[in-house]
Amino acid sequence: MAPRCSRPASPLVGLLLLQLLAPTIPYAACRELRTLLQLEAVVPPAEAELAAAVNIFGDEIFAQLSNETKPGGDPGLIISPYSIAQALAMLLNGADPNGTSYQQLEALFGANQVPLADLNQEFQALTAALLSSSQPDSGIRIDNANSAWLKEGLRWQQQYSDSLEQYYNATLGTLTTAQASSSHWWLFMQWQLAVNSWVAEATNNKITQIVTDDIVADAILILANAIYFKGSWVKSFPEELTKATPFHLLDGSTMQAAMMYQPLEERAVQVATLPAAVGNVAIKCQAIQLLFAGFEYAGVAAQPVGAVRKVAGAQLELETAEGPVDYAEALAACRSAVVDSLPGGFDSKAWDYSTSPINLYLPRFEIEFFASLNTALQALGVTQPFEGGDLTQMAEDAEGNPVQGLAVTEVLHKVYEKVDEKGAEAAAVTAIAVTTSAPVQTNPPVDLRFDRPFLFSIVHCPSGLALFNGQIYKPEEWGA
């Protein structure tokens, strides 16, 4: 994983100047001014490498979830790799450093040779970089929260709670029995209400539930991460130009999507044509970066290049010079190509400013996705945490004896994302439930029209971290 090339730190006067001028100068000029003033924050190599590792891990998780679900069966599949990674990093801190769970979890981050204290510091620094550009009054808000919940009667091991609070800024909560009545149902309701209330607050009420009664009934402890993002486009889409437009679905049928439109001048945005392959068939993927306010985050939309067609009795296909290929497979190949282009942010050679004006067509969408990550994680080699036996650094009893036999029962992930003319809003929650036993689990303008399933990511430009990563199968229907 190549470290990001460093740049001079952002001069405060330049940042203030850009904030003052941005509303009054053309979009392309804003980008040129930003480059001139060197406003992109420096991300040290260690954090850049962690961002790249999380991107790769996220792509692998995404591929596993795609295999578990029927492509196109839902409106889309969206995950937040960094939300998942933070929850797993908190779990890593509770594993025996000499145990199998520790080895399997650290391998996810490519951190086999990195001391735990260093990895914790990298997560802390990367999170700080992600949050540093949050300016709600200026059209960009990013929140990140962690929490850990332990059933009453037990207590956190001191080193574990210190690490969660110091590096992950975690809130430590208690699943109390103080208000318990004779009804176990009422007790479980109180526990899940406590966790879900925290989730709702941390995600601005975009996600209001992650655990249910049956999850908390068996759990000894719960680890949770929540991320919230809301950003306004630097250049919004004129609402009056949104109209009904055919959109190709993966099953080959079409729908009338609410298609946004805006013309972009030459050199207004960064674009990329990325090489990919479906089996032995080479394809290309076209991608575009749309900046949010503050210029530190961007929406990245991408799709395979080529005409699409429906073959009787088959799914949507992509036409290539070597013959048709399955469109869903081509979309997956493009997803990996986009991830590969992100290390170093958008400084990589794959990305450059457009040399032609672009007529951009992008559909509105609002999507929720929920999944258990148990099977996906086990497919990636993380099996021991579900079997238990070496998560011995987390909790202890009243006498100070480590709680033995802890094992993960569920890793749950829920994501919300909305894209419209004004910008994007997204939220993600990851919860890990742990119990004492567990079963194993100038040129002429070119049209860039996203009228078939496409990729959409929200990316932190300085680090290249894909904060949210998704495949949109069915956008908002016109008139819905």
Secondary structure, DSSP 8 states (H G I E B T S, - for coil): -----------HHHHHHHHHHGGGS-HHHHHHHHHHHT-S----HHHHHHHHHHHHHHHHHHHHHHHHS-TTSSSEEEE-HHHHHHHHHHHHTTS-TTSHHHHHHHHHTT-TTS-HHHHHHHHHHHHHHHHTT-BGGGTEEEEEEEEEEEETT-EE-HHHHHHHHHHH-EEEEEE--TT--S-HHHHHHHHHHHHHHHHHHHTTTS---S--HHHHHH-SEEEEEEEEEEEEBSS---GGG-EEEEEE-TTS-EEEEEEEEEEE-TTSSEEEEEEEEETTEEEEEEEEEEEBTTSSEEEEEEEE-S-EEE-TTS-EEE--TT--EEHHHHHHHHHHHHHHH-TTGGGSTT-EE-SS-EEEEEE-EEEEEEEE-HHHHHHTT--HHHH-S---SSEE-TTS-B--S-EEEEEEEEEEEEE-SSEEEEEEEEEEEEES---------EEEE--SSEEEEEEETTTTEEEEEEEESS--BTT-
